[in-house]
């Protein structure tokens, strides 16, 4: 008996029904399905009784390539139905496609992501012919709503698509391999039926290859990963959100909840149920949806259905009817379902709820007997051992051994992107200080405590699939985190900032063996880097690790010390060469200068054991020159002045009050102060009221227009002071004017300061316009 090929669109209920009917009618001896052949001996795992959607997650890594991909299935996926129906009739079940790690899948993260760009032209022509917006609407129009003669129309559709598309090398390799499986099954079956279920794009080629004379009939070998590589496949729970084309899924079927309802009850039942769901969601958002609105939505949907020649409402008939009935506002954006892909931001809230309702929030669940990678078991054991296997807030003390163990386990989970473990506070990503602005300066004080928020374990939550997928990196939390750090280090290349982030995470994860390699990469790239912020981040991280060895195990490392010396010298050289006029303060650049200051203060002090050979006098010379250079940006001049003050420059050139007067222009004052406060906030406060008195005098003397120009930068500059210090400054202003009142209240206004300033500016422009028109007294300006 001839082989029966069924070409399908992945995740199509119409195709799933066709597959079901063909297998029930033919009762084949073999059912061959497009899927990873190396999972073929484990198809029993797929049939344990999971709640779809689920996916086969495959991973591969060698010295040159890292690859991960998914083969997802939902209840209405034709491949899923083929396996279930095939088992019901006693057929032998086989996956017949190449493994996911094979080069034929290079660049593809989803086996069932049909590359529609290969046949975009024919799709666009058919859309014009049938007067529909896109191929999703076309598919519904041709197949999902009208169930008559589906097989014939599918054959015609895919023949047209394949006839005008060129198969690439990857498709050719896959089709030749699948055809070998088909010929073998045909030979073994004799006169008994065989059913082959593959993507419709492949069907014409497989029919031709199977019929070609001279092909072998032996079962092909399943390709094995090359030596020295690592890989494997495991089942993971999947979700409708990950399946939805509106959230970026490439396989092309949007709105999976709609198609689930279509599969279960048909188009009329799907439309009725989802109308109720949309109404409930909108009511939950506080929007009034009356019974009359629902009647109007159903009436409009039915009218559109008839107008478009459909026997039952299609997905877009339903959506368009809902919009017409429930959205009274003008829409300034195209409706999301009129185009393919991820919708643009800013959709009408009601439209967004409609898209969400038809997308659904179903999450798959694996059968308890499903095998899991070793990492899942290791993570569960570690969390239980360290009492981290429950929800709530956790305080981790880094100064004791158990606390450090707990911290490292949590950081390994964080590095692996396992959800449910959120660090609220602790050592900062740039150095070991608490905050970038305010509080202790970065790099100055070691934080000995972390606070984490742990989500309660949820069998249906995202943690299990994330752990299964992270299992591609190693069997234990430590091994997996180390592999991720290795991958990130390779991806960072010569990016100093990226390498610094990897280095800090390596220390937090307890992967000390990676630290020297990463520091070596940083050292090798310093001389060729001109990125001041990235070098500053590297310096800040390495300095913190060099200083605080007791917890992180990187004590006074000669290699780290060399990196600190090289980074400091390079940054001073680069900073002296920066030129530019007034511009907003560059906060990452200021942070880099602050890292230089911390290195000079904490790594070259003779009181610090093992101090480095940093030349403070040379650094002070650079600071003085930059501070006096009118061609340097204002924020950098202020930072250089602050650096000089931090290094002990107390001469006439270091007089802060005089320096503030020298930066009095409204377009530069705030940026100059931002640089000063970023580097020497405490030194400014230690001068008593001298600097603040001068600044108060300058600001008071500004005209209305100049004040409005200076205000945004001034506000940014004073953000470097923490709230308590800002309150002290406010108290000084009140005392200077002999006023009584709450300094704290002075910092709080009924409206945002910038809104008040914009209002004042608007009033002034209105007054000028009225004066120019002679409608009020005063000279027009």
Order of alpha helices (4+ residues) and beta strands (2+ residues): beta-alpha-beta-alpha-beta-beta-alpha-beta-alpha-alpha-alpha-alpha-beta-alpha-beta-alpha-alpha-alpha-alpha-alpha-alpha-beta-alpha-beta-beta-alpha-alpha-alpha-alpha-alpha-alpha-alpha-alpha-alpha-alpha-alpha-alpha-alpha-alpha-alpha-alpha-alpha
